[in-house]
Amino acid sequence: MTTSPSVIPPELAAELATRADGESLRQLWQTIPPGLPTVTDTARANAWNALSARLADPARAPFTHDVAPPLTLDTQPPSITPTSARPAILSRRSTQRWIASALAASLALVAWRAVPRTVSVAPGAPAAGFRLDDGSAVWLASGATLKIPRALGWPAPFRSSARQVTLAGRGFFDVTHDGRAFVVRTPDALVRVVGTRFEVRANAAGSQVLVVEGHVVVTADRDGARVDVRAGEAARVTPERLTTTRVPTAHIAVWRSGGLAAHDEPLRDVLVELALRYGTTITVAPDVASDGAVSLFYPIAPPLERVLADLCTAQGLRFRQTSRGYVVERGIVPT
């Protein structure tokens, strides 16, 4: 009896391509029946368990140190003598082991499926764009991190029932409609859409959602307050409130092409974004009130010193460069 090779999901194939032991793991996958790994014999159970353990624990030695390839499978079903009492007992035990192996393999798949992928852009690095397995496009700004469910684009019935990603930092989403809601989780809010284009920023001060096209529903974790945000609008979630305001759509996500924009955002938030964008440290002096709202727009990438000079001039502040970065402090008050 021969078994057709299992089709490796694109996400798993990409992961195996980056590993030194990828070819051995690929051979293991080929021993597993297509679709959900239904274990049909002990060898396949061992193969799946070894593959699951290796993927779940990158610190382990390469798989080739665990089992000497090539892996061989028994292709003939075990013989059973129904007239013998003892073989009948062994058959029941074999069935119990088969069920236990099948359950272990299924649990291993569920465990691996539950561990999200993580994509991040280092502070100071340019914005990066990529496409999710469901066809949606995502851009991440400097210092941003996105966690993505592994089964996002798997074929039914194995894929995730909901498309939920977790964002830290700033990201832009162009969501493809496939019948499932798309949810962006931030530390203090949920952003739920069906198909639209929008930007989300999440940091310690709160979350902000800016919509270019379509509309989203933003729910604050603090009290469950909800608001619909449509094209040309922005919602801000802070520990105190959930508010909305108008914003020019041309200013949304200009960072993808090197531009810079802020619309009625606290000065401290803007300085945090600048520090991530330029990969430096910006310290605010204790006597500076950094909660005042500021707005700025640069269609092309500006030098950091120019942005700091413009901000400080508008706020009556000054900045200076240090060995560790920049310090923003109060300006000199004339006597």
N, C-alpha and C positions, 0 to 999 in steps of 0.2 A: 504494500500500500504506500502510495506516495502522497505527500502533502504539498499543496501549492504554497509558494513563499508568501509570507505575510507582507502586505504593503506597508512600508514604513511611513508614518505621518511626516509631512514636510518639516515640522518643528523638531521632531526627534532626529530626522536625518541631518538637519543643520547642526544640532548639538553633537551628534556622533562625528561629524566632519571635523570638529575642533579638537577631538580627543586623540591621544596617541594610541589608545586601545580601541578606537572606533570600529576598525574592521572586525575585530573579534566580537564586539558587541553586536555589530550588524549581522554576523553569522548566527549569533544566538537568536536574534529577532526572527530570522528566517525559519527557525525551528518551531515558532509559535504559530498556531493556526490563525487565519485572517480574522479581523475584527477583535472583539473582546477575547483575551487569551483564555479560551476554554481548554483546560488541560486534558489531553487524551492519553497521556502516559507519564510515567515518572520522569523520564528524560526531559520531556517538555516542561514539566513542573520545575525541575531543577534549573533548566535553562532560563525560564522566566524569573524565578526567584533570584538567580545570580545577576541577571540584567537589572532587575529592580533595585537590588541592594547596591550595585555599583553606581547606578545613577543617583540614588538617594544619598550616597556617602562618598563624595569625591576624594576623601582622604584615604580611602582604601587603596591597596595595591592594585595595579591594573588587572583586569579580568584574566589576562593570559597567565597570571601567576596563580590564579585560583583553580582553573580547570584547563588541562592541556588540550588545545585544539588538535585536530578537528573533532568536533562533537559528533558522535554517532548515535543514531536512534534505532531502536528495535522497530522493524516495520511489520513484524508478524504479531498478531494478537496472542496473548498467553493461552496455552492449552488448559482446559478444565475437564476433569474426569468426574462426571456427575454421579457415578456409582460409588465413589469413595467419599466417606464421611469427612476425612481430614482435608482433602482439597476443597471441599465445599466450605469448610470453616475458613480456610486461607482465602478463598474467593471473597467471602464477606469482609474479611480484614482488608483485602486489597481494595474493595469498594470503599471502605471507610477511609483508607489512605488517599484514594482518588478524590473523594469528596473534600477531604481536608486540604489536599494540594490545590484543588480547584478554588476553594475558598481563599486560601492564602494568596494564590495568584491574583484573584479578583481584588482582594484587599490591597495587594501591592500596587496594582494599577490605580486604584482609587487614591492611595496615598501619594503616588507620584503625580497623578493628575491634579491633586489638591495643592501641590507646591508651585507657586507662581513663578514665572520668569521675571527677571528684573532688568530693565534697560535704564541706563543713566548717562548723563552728559557731565563731564567734569567741569568744575568752576573755571572760567576763563576760556573754555573751548567754545567754538561757534555752535549755533543751534544745529540740531540734527533732525532729519525727517526719516520716517520709515513707515511701512505698511503692516497693519495687523493681519492675522490670518483670516479675519472675517471680511477683509477688503477695506476697512477703515484706514485713513491716513492720520498719522500723529507726528507732530513736531515737538521737540523738547528744547527748552532754553538752557543756558549754562547753569550747572548745578542742580538740574531737575532729575527726578527719578520716577519711573513708572513701573508698577507691578502689574503683570498681565497673566490671566489664567491660561494654563497650558492647553485646555480643551476648547479655547475660544473658537477655533475654526474647524474643529473635528467634525466629521460627518455625523448626522443624526443616526442613532440615538445616543452617541457617546459624547457629543459636545456639551458645553456648559449651557444650562437652561437660561441663564442671564449673562449678559456681557458686562462685567463689573471690573474696572481697573482702579488702581490706587495711585494717586499722584501726590508727590511732594515737590514743590517748585512750580515752574510755569510751563504749561503745555497748551498746544492748539490741536483741536480734534476736528476732522472732517469725516463724519460718521456715515457709514453705508447702512441703508435700511435692509434688514433681513427678517423682519418680523419680531425680533427680540429687542427689548429696551436696552439702551446703552447707559451705563451708570459710571460716573466718575466719583470715587470716594476721596475726600480730603480729610484732614484731621478733625474738622468741625462741621462738615456739611456733606450732603449728597446732591449730585447734579444728574438728573435723569432726562434722557432724550430718546427720540425714536430715530430721527435722521436730521442732521443739521451741522452747522459749522460754528464753532465757538472756542473761546480761550478760557482756561482756568488757571488761576494762580493760588497756590496754597503755601503759607508759611506760618510762623509762630504767631503772627499778628491776626491771622484770619484767612478767609478765602474770598476770592473775587472771580466772578463769571462774567464774560463779555461775549455777546452773541452777534455774529455776522449775518447768519441766515437761519431761518426757522425759529424755534423757540425751545427753551428748556425749563424744567421745574427745579428750583433750588430749595432744599429743605435744610434748615439749621438743626444740628444735633441738640443744641442747648435747650430749646423749648418746642421743637417740632414745627416752628413757623415755616410757611411755604410761600413762594412767590413765583409767578410765571415771568420769565425774562425773554423778550422777543428781540428781533434784529434791531440793532442800534441802541440796545439797553445794556446796562451792567448792574449786577447785584453784588453786594458786599456783605459777608458774614463776619461779625466781630463778636467778642464775648458779650457785648451789650445789646446788639441789635442786628436786624436784617433790613437792609435798605436797597433801593434801586435808584438809578439815575440814567440820563441819556449820555451817549458817547458816540462820536463820529466813527462809523464802521471803518473808515480808511485808516484810523489810528490803531485798530485792533490787530495784534500779532505782527506789527511791523518788524519786531525783533527777528522774525524768520529770515528776512533779507538784510539784516544788519542795522535796521533802524531802532529807534528808542522812543517810547511813549509812556506817559502816565496821565491819568485823568482824575483829578481831585483825590489823590492818594496821600496818605500821611508821609511826611518827609522821611521818617525812619524806614518805612517800607521801600521807598524809592532808593535810599542809600543801601539797604540790604540787597536790592536787585542790582545796583551798580557794582557792589563788591563781588557778587557772583558773576556778573557779566564780564568784568575785567580781571577776575581772578586775583583780587587784592583784598586788603583789610581797610575798612573805613570806620573810624571810631568817632562817636559823637560825644562832645564834652558834656559833663553832668549838668551844667547850667543852661544847656540849649533845649528849648521846647521843640521836640521833634514830632509832635502829634498834629501839627498844622498841615492842612491839605495843600498840595502843590500839583501843578499840571505842567507837562512839557511834551514836545513832539519834535523829533529829529527824523526825517525820512531816510537819511543815510547814516552810516556809522560815525558818530562823533568821537573825538578824543575825550578821555575821562576828565582831563583837566578843564576842558571847555564846559562840560556838563556841570561839574562842581562849581565852576566860576559863575555860571548862570544861576544855579540854585542859590548859592550864597548871596549873590547880588540881590536877588528877589526877596530873600528872607532876612537881609541885614546881618549875614554871617560872613565868615571867612574860613578858608581851609589852608592847610600847610601839609607838605609831604614829610614823612618821617622814614626811618629805616625799615619800618614794618608796613607802611602804606600811607594812609592819609588821616588827618584829624580835622573834623569840622567843629568850629568853636565860634563864640560870639565875636562880632566885629568890635573894633575899637570905637568906643563912644567918645565923641569930641567933647572937650571941656570948655 
